[in-house]
């Protein structure tokens, strides 16, 4: 490990005829603050994609918005400083605490881009075997089963049996559809995710949408794995999904997951997979007039902006338009919302490093967010990312707020107001 340089001191400084020895001369002569062994920093910035770490001039703006720093000791400025002092980022826990939320990039005057830096450095660490075991297990499950939960691929469409409405599976439907719904892993396998999928399926059916799903042909979009450093796995998943999607004729690709939304908008086109893509809230918002929202939800509701729908892709209005249309519902904004929204902690692979991160922080990011929702007097925390229902529901329990706050996907709230499901409100 490289050693930091000591400030250079003059052996003797003469000031107004007076000789000053030792550290006293620092008062009168400039202290050298840049003579460090930068070989460790250079090792990082030599990686394609990680160059901008060297741009940091330590203004500290990132620290004021970093969600991890709220519950720990972390920010891009601190990462830069530690690396400057000779601490290897490849071997440091700092490498895995970033959730790639992008709030730091929003405020950085030098455009130090952690959304590019972290995946690039993590990729080398993963190749060298220096990654948390929880994350490696998620990678292995995804490679083997097509999903990070380790569930059998053949059960990916089992949730359809509970939908109560027709959910066409493309390889059985054998006809073009207007909308191909890319369901993703947690909405297909996780119990709470499946409830949101059932709600959304019933909404689509009630609206008369001509839609279908890939079913067992679908695999994880892989965007979170990419941000966690598994670029090779992401490429494999992207190629498989593009191959499956290309077999069918459709007009719009609708996705449940903001992470999949990000992948299909920005990454899949690099591999030849480019379709008009909408998050489900963007698809539903223009169709509000066709929805029969008749069942009131007399609750105080706050909304958590997903990092990958909001800051990464600029969508803030569609979810709010849907919530505001529900009769009886009072929408209250938390202080950290929209562009400055807090992070649930699940991005950048954080979904699969819960034990690793919780041991290094004063509390989970999801717990801090739940506390904030309670502080604003919310009865319901509305979400629209599949990671968040399970993360926030666990946080409600661990913070002692069970019975005070419910966590519901916007699709569940809409379906409840349409009389299509009975949500636990």
C-alpha positions as CSV (number, residue, x, y, z in Angstrom):
1,X,0.0,0.0,0.0
2,X,1.3,3.4,-0.9
3,X,2.2,5.7,2.0
4,X,1.0,9.3,2.2
5,X,3.6,12.0,1.9
6,X,4.3,14.2,4.9
7,X,4.0,17.9,4.5
8,X,7.3,19.4,3.6
9,X,8.8,21.7,6.3
10,X,11.7,24.1,6.0
11,X,14.4,23.2,8.5
12,X,14.7,26.9,9.3
13,X,12.5,29.8,8.3
14,X,13.7,33.3,8.8
15,X,10.8,35.7,9.5
16,X,11.7,39.4,10.2
17,X,15.1,38.3,11.3
18,X,13.9,35.7,13.6
19,X,14.8,32.0,13.0
20,X,11.9,29.6,13.4
21,X,12.6,25.9,13.5
22,X,10.4,22.8,13.1
23,X,6.6,22.9,12.6
24,X,6.3,26.6,13.6
25,X,7.5,27.7,10.2
26,X,4.2,26.3,8.7
27,X,2.6,29.5,9.9
28,X,4.7,31.6,7.6
29,X,5.5,29.3,4.6
30,X,3.1,27.5,2.3
31,X,2.4,23.9,3.3
32,X,2.7,21.4,0.4
33,X,-0.6,19.5,0.2
34,X,-0.2,17.8,-3.1
35,X,2.9,15.7,-2.9
36,X,1.3,12.4,-2.4
37,X,2.1,9.0,-3.9
38,X,-0.7,9.0,-6.4
39,X,0.0,5.5,-7.7
40,X,-3.1,4.0,-6.1
41,X,-5.3,6.8,-7.5
42,X,-3.7,6.4,-10.9
43,X,-4.5,2.6,-10.8
44,X,-8.2,3.5,-10.5
45,X,-8.3,6.3,-13.1
46,X,-6.4,4.2,-15.6
47,X,-9.5,2.0,-15.9
48,X,-11.8,3.0,-18.8
49,X,-14.9,4.6,-17.2
50,X,-13.2,5.5,-13.9
51,X,-11.1,8.5,-15.2
52,X,-13.3,11.1,-13.6
53,X,-12.4,10.2,-10.0
54,X,-9.3,12.3,-10.6
55,X,-11.4,15.4,-11.3
56,X,-12.5,15.8,-7.7
57,X,-11.4,19.0,-6.1
58,X,-13.0,18.2,-2.8
59,X,-15.7,20.9,-2.7
60,X,-17.8,18.5,-0.6
61,X,-21.1,19.1,-2.5
62,X,-21.6,15.4,-2.9
63,X,-21.3,14.8,0.8
64,X,-24.3,16.9,1.5
65,X,-26.5,14.8,-0.8
66,X,-25.0,11.3,-0.5
67,X,-27.7,9.1,1.1
68,X,-25.0,6.7,2.5
69,X,-23.3,9.6,4.4
70,X,-26.6,10.2,6.2
71,X,-26.2,6.9,7.9
72,X,-22.5,6.4,7.6
73,X,-19.2,8.1,6.7
74,X,-19.2,8.1,2.9
75,X,-19.3,10.2,-0.3
76,X,-17.4,10.5,-3.5
77,X,-15.2,13.2,-2.0
78,X,-14.3,10.9,0.9
79,X,-13.6,8.0,-1.5
80,X,-11.3,10.2,-3.5
81,X,-9.5,11.5,-0.4
82,X,-9.0,8.0,0.9
83,X,-7.7,6.8,-2.4
84,X,-5.4,9.8,-2.6
85,X,-4.0,8.9,0.7
86,X,-3.0,5.4,-0.6
87,X,-6.0,3.3,0.4
88,X,-6.8,0.9,-2.4
89,X,-10.3,1.2,-3.6
90,X,-10.1,-2.3,-5.0
91,X,-9.7,-3.7,-1.5
92,X,-11.8,-1.1,0.4
93,X,-15.4,-1.6,1.6
94,X,-16.0,1.9,0.1
95,X,-16.2,0.1,-3.3
96,X,-19.5,-1.7,-2.3
97,X,-21.3,1.0,-0.3
98,X,-22.2,3.2,-3.3
99,X,-25.8,2.6,-4.4
100,X,-25.3,4.4,-7.7
101,X,-28.2,6.7,-6.9
102,X,-26.7,9.5,-9.0
103,X,-27.5,12.4,-6.5
104,X,-23.8,13.2,-6.3
105,X,-23.5,13.6,-10.1
106,X,-26.5,15.9,-10.0
107,X,-24.6,18.4,-7.9
108,X,-20.9,17.8,-8.8
109,X,-19.4,20.8,-10.6
110,X,-16.5,18.6,-11.9
111,X,-18.8,15.8,-13.1
112,X,-17.1,13.1,-11.1
113,X,-19.3,10.3,-12.3
114,X,-19.7,7.5,-9.8
115,X,-22.3,5.9,-12.1
116,X,-19.4,5.1,-14.4
117,X,-16.6,4.8,-11.9
118,X,-18.1,2.2,-9.5
119,X,-19.1,-0.4,-12.1
120,X,-15.7,-0.1,-13.8
121,X,-13.7,-0.6,-10.6
122,X,-16.1,-3.2,-9.3
123,X,-15.7,-5.2,-12.5
124,X,-12.0,-5.6,-11.8
125,X,-12.6,-6.4,-8.2
126,X,-15.2,-9.1,-9.2
127,X,-12.7,-10.6,-11.7
128,X,-10.2,-10.7,-8.9
129,X,-12.6,-12.4,-6.5
130,X,-12.8,-9.4,-4.2
131,X,-16.5,-9.0,-3.8
132,X,-19.0,-9.6,-0.9
133,X,-20.2,-13.2,-0.8
134,X,-23.9,-12.1,-0.9
135,X,-23.3,-10.4,-4.2
136,X,-21.4,-13.3,-5.7
137,X,-24.3,-15.6,-4.7
138,X,-26.8,-13.3,-6.5
139,X,-24.5,-13.3,-9.6
140,X,-24.4,-17.1,-9.5
141,X,-28.1,-17.4,-9.2
142,X,-28.7,-15.1,-12.1
143,X,-26.3,-17.0,-14.3
144,X,-27.8,-20.3,-13.4
145,X,-31.5,-19.5,-13.1
146,X,-31.9,-16.2,-14.9
147,X,-32.9,-14.4,-11.7
148,X,-31.0,-13.4,-8.6
149,X,-33.4,-15.1,-6.2
150,X,-32.4,-18.5,-7.4
151,X,-35.9,-19.5,-8.4
152,X,-36.5,-22.1,-11.1
153,X,-37.0,-20.5,-14.6
154,X,-40.0,-22.7,-15.2
155,X,-41.9,-21.0,-12.4
156,X,-41.4,-17.5,-13.8
157,X,-45.0,-17.2,-15.0
158,X,-46.6,-19.1,-12.2
159,X,-48.0,-15.8,-10.7
160,X,-50.3,-15.6,-13.8
161,X,-52.5,-18.4,-12.2
162,X,-53.5,-15.9,-9.5
163,X,-54.2,-13.0,-11.8
164,X,-57.9,-14.0,-12.4
165,X,-57.7,-12.4,-15.8
166,X,-56.2,-13.6,-19.1
167,X,-52.4,-12.9,-19.2
168,X,-51.2,-14.1,-22.6
169,X,-47.8,-15.7,-22.8
170,X,-46.2,-14.9,-26.1
171,X,-45.0,-18.3,-27.1
172,X,-48.5,-19.7,-26.6
173,X,-50.4,-16.6,-27.8
174,X,-48.8,-16.8,-31.2
175,X,-50.1,-13.4,-32.4
176,X,-48.8,-9.8,-32.3
177,X,-49.7,-7.6,-29.3
178,X,-49.8,-3.9,-28.8
179,X,-47.9,-4.0,-25.5
180,X,-45.3,-6.5,-24.5
181,X,-45.0,-6.4,-20.7
182,X,-41.5,-7.2,-19.4
183,X,-42.4,-8.3,-15.8
184,X,-38.9,-8.8,-14.3
185,X,-37.7,-11.0,-11.4
186,X,-39.1,-9.7,-8.2
187,X,-42.6,-9.0,-9.6
188,X,-42.6,-12.6,-10.9
189,X,-41.2,-14.4,-7.9
190,X,-41.4,-12.4,-4.7
191,X,-44.7,-12.8,-2.8
192,X,-45.3,-9.0,-2.6
193,X,-44.0,-8.4,-6.1
194,X,-46.5,-11.0,-7.4
195,X,-49.4,-9.1,-5.7
196,X,-48.4,-5.9,-7.6
197,X,-48.2,-7.9,-10.8
198,X,-51.7,-9.3,-10.3
199,X,-52.9,-5.8,-9.7
200,X,-51.3,-4.4,-12.8
201,X,-52.6,-7.4,-14.9
202,X,-56.1,-6.7,-13.8
203,X,-55.7,-3.0,-14.6
204,X,-54.5,-3.7,-18.1
205,X,-57.4,-6.2,-18.6
206,X,-59.9,-3.6,-17.4
207,X,-58.5,-1.0,-19.8
208,X,-58.8,-3.5,-22.7
209,X,-55.0,-3.4,-23.4
210,X,-53.8,-5.9,-25.9
211,X,-50.8,-7.2,-24.1
212,X,-48.6,-10.3,-23.5
213,X,-45.6,-11.4,-21.5
214,X,-42.6,-13.5,-22.3
215,X,-43.1,-15.9,-19.4
216,X,-40.4,-18.5,-19.0
217,X,-38.5,-16.9,-21.9
218,X,-37.8,-13.8,-19.9
219,X,-34.6,-13.4,-17.9
220,X,-33.4,-10.7,-15.5
221,X,-32.7,-7.5,-17.4
222,X,-29.3,-7.5,-15.6
223,X,-28.9,-3.7,-15.0
224,X,-28.2,-4.0,-11.3
225,X,-25.7,-6.7,-11.9
226,X,-24.0,-4.5,-14.4
227,X,-23.8,-1.6,-11.9
228,X,-22.4,-4.1,-9.3
229,X,-19.5,-5.0,-11.6
230,X,-20.7,-8.1,-13.6
231,X,-20.6,-6.7,-17.1
232,X,-20.1,-10.1,-18.7
233,X,-23.3,-11.4,-17.0
234,X,-25.2,-8.4,-18.1
235,X,-24.1,-8.9,-21.7
236,X,-25.3,-12.5,-21.6
237,X,-28.7,-11.6,-20.2
238,X,-29.1,-8.7,-22.6
239,X,-28.4,-10.9,-25.6
240,X,-30.8,-13.6,-24.4
241,X,-33.6,-11.1,-23.7
242,X,-33.1,-9.4,-27.0
243,X,-33.2,-12.7,-28.8
244,X,-36.5,-13.6,-27.1
245,X,-38.1,-10.2,-27.6
246,X,-37.1,-10.1,-31.3
247,X,-39.2,-13.2,-31.9
248,X,-42.4,-11.3,-31.4
249,X,-44.3,-8.4,-32.9
250,X,-45.3,-5.6,-30.6
251,X,-45.5,-1.8,-30.6
252,X,-44.5,-0.8,-27.0
253,X,-42.3,-2.5,-24.4
254,X,-43.7,-1.8,-20.9
255,X,-41.6,-2.5,-17.9
256,X,-42.4,-2.8,-14.2
257,X,-38.9,-2.2,-12.9
258,X,-37.1,1.2,-13.2
259,X,-33.8,-0.7,-13.4
260,X,-35.1,-2.6,-16.4
261,X,-36.4,0.6,-17.8
262,X,-32.9,2.1,-17.5
263,X,-31.4,-1.0,-19.2
264,X,-33.8,-1.0,-22.1
265,X,-33.5,2.8,-22.7
266,X,-29.7,3.1,-22.4
267,X,-27.9,-0.2,-22.6
268,X,-29.9,-2.7,-24.7
269,X,-29.6,-0.5,-27.8
270,X,-25.9,-1.0,-27.7
271,X,-26.6,-4.7,-28.4
272,X,-29.2,-4.2,-31.1
273,X,-32.3,-4.2,-28.9
274,X,-34.2,-1.0,-29.3
275,X,-37.9,-0.6,-28.8
276,X,-40.3,2.2,-27.6
277,X,-40.1,1.6,-23.8
278,X,-42.3,2.9,-21.0
279,X,-42.4,2.4,-17.3
280,X,-45.8,1.2,-16.3
281,X,-46.6,4.5,-14.6
282,X,-45.8,6.3,-17.9
283,X,-48.1,3.9,-19.8
284,X,-51.0,4.3,-17.4
285,X,-50.9,8.0,-16.7
286,X,-52.3,9.0,-20.1
287,X,-55.1,6.5,-19.6
288,X,-56.5,7.9,-16.4
289,X,-59.8,9.0,-18.0
290,X,-60.4,5.4,-19.0
291,X,-59.9,4.1,-15.4
292,X,-62.9,3.9,-13.1
293,X,-61.4,5.1,-9.9
294,X,-64.4,4.9,-7.7
295,X,-63.3,3.4,-4.4
296,X,-61.9,6.2,-2.2
297,X,-58.6,5.7,-0.3
298,X,-58.9,8.1,2.6
299,X,-55.3,8.0,3.6
300,X,-52.3,10.3,3.8
301,X,-49.9,9.0,1.2
302,X,-46.3,9.9,0.4
303,X,-44.3,8.7,-2.6
304,X,-40.7,7.5,-2.8
305,X,-39.1,8.4,-6.1
306,X,-37.0,5.5,-7.3
307,X,-33.5,6.6,-8.2
308,X,-33.6,4.8,-11.6
309,X,-36.9,6.3,-12.6
310,X,-36.3,9.8,-11.3
311,X,-32.7,11.0,-11.3
312,X,-31.5,8.5,-13.9
313,X,-34.4,8.9,-16.3
314,X,-36.1,12.1,-15.4
315,X,-39.7,10.8,-14.7
316,X,-41.3,12.4,-11.7
317,X,-44.8,13.3,-12.9
318,X,-46.4,10.1,-14.0
319,X,-46.5,8.4,-10.6
320,X,-47.8,11.6,-9.0
321,X,-50.5,12.0,-11.6
322,X,-51.8,8.5,-10.8
323,X,-51.8,9.0,-7.1
324,X,-53.5,12.4,-7.3
325,X,-56.3,10.8,-9.4
326,X,-57.3,8.4,-6.6
327,X,-60.3,9.8,-4.7
328,X,-59.8,10.6,-1.0
329,X,-56.1,10.2,-1.2
330,X,-54.0,13.0,0.2
331,X,-50.5,13.2,-1.3
332,X,-47.8,14.7,0.9
333,X,-44.3,15.2,-0.3
334,X,-41.3,14.3,1.9
335,X,-38.5,16.9,2.2
336,X,-36.2,14.7,0.1
337,X,-38.3,14.1,-3.1
338,X,-38.1,14.4,-6.8
339,X,-34.5,15.3,-7.9
340,X,-33.3,15.2,-4.3
341,X,-35.1,12.0,-3.4
342,X,-33.5,9.7,-0.8
343,X,-32.4,6.2,-1.9
344,X,-33.8,2.9,-0.7
345,X,-30.4,1.3,-0.7
346,X,-31.2,-1.4,-3.3
347,X,-29.4,0.1,-6.3
348,X,-25.9,-0.8,-7.5
349,X,-26.2,-4.3,-6.1
350,X,-27.2,-3.1,-2.7
351,X,-30.3,-5.3,-3.0
352,X,-28.1,-8.3,-2.5
353,X,-25.6,-6.9,0.0
354,X,-27.9,-6.1,2.9
355,X,-25.8,-7.8,5.6
356,X,-22.6,-6.3,4.2
357,X,-23.9,-2.8,4.2
358,X,-25.9,-2.9,7.5
359,X,-22.8,-3.9,9.4
360,X,-21.0,-0.8,8.2
361,X,-23.8,1.8,8.6
362,X,-25.7,3.1,11.6
363,X,-28.9,2.0,10.0
364,X,-30.1,0.8,6.6
365,X,-31.1,3.4,4.0
366,X,-34.5,1.9,3.8
367,X,-34.9,2.3,7.6
368,X,-34.0,6.0,7.3
369,X,-36.5,6.5,4.5
370,X,-39.3,4.8,6.5
371,X,-38.5,7.0,9.5
372,X,-38.8,10.0,7.2
373,X,-42.2,8.9,5.9
374,X,-43.5,8.5,9.4
375,X,-42.1,11.9,10.4
376,X,-44.3,13.4,7.6
377,X,-47.4,11.7,9.0
378,X,-47.9,9.3,6.1
379,X,-50.2,6.3,6.5
380,X,-49.0,4.7,3.2
381,X,-45.6,4.8,1.6
382,X,-46.3,4.4,-2.2
383,X,-43.6,2.9,-4.3
384,X,-43.1,1.9,-8.0
385,X,-40.0,-0.2,-8.0
386,X,-40.1,-3.9,-7.2
387,X,-37.1,-3.7,-4.9
388,X,-38.8,-1.2,-2.6
389,X,-41.9,-3.1,-1.4
390,X,-39.8,-5.8,0.4
391,X,-37.1,-3.4,1.5
392,X,-39.5,-0.9,3.0
393,X,-41.8,-3.5,4.6
394,X,-38.8,-5.0,6.4
395,X,-37.7,-1.5,7.4
396,X,-41.2,-0.8,8.8
397,X,-40.9,-3.8,11.1
398,X,-37.2,-3.2,12.1
399,X,-37.9,0.5,13.0
400,X,-40.9,-0.4,15.2
401,X,-43.4,1.2,12.8
402,X,-45.6,-1.8,12.1
403,X,-49.2,-0.7,12.3
404,X,-48.2,2.9,11.6
405,X,-47.1,2.7,7.9
406,X,-48.2,0.5,5.0
407,X,-46.1,0.0,1.9
408,X,-47.9,-0.4,-1.4
409,X,-47.1,-0.3,-5.0
410,X,-49.0,2.3,-7.0
411,X,-50.5,-0.5,-9.1
412,X,-52.0,-1.9,-5.9
413,X,-53.5,1.4,-5.0
414,X,-55.0,2.0,-8.4
415,X,-56.4,-1.5,-8.6
416,X,-57.9,-1.1,-5.2
417,X,-59.6,2.2,-6.2
418,X,-60.9,0.5,-9.4
419,X,-62.4,-2.3,-7.3
420,X,-60.1,-4.9,-8.9
421,X,-58.2,-6.0,-5.8
422,X,-58.5,-5.4,-2.0
423,X,-55.3,-3.9,-0.9
424,X,-54.1,-3.9,2.7
425,X,-54.6,-0.2,3.4
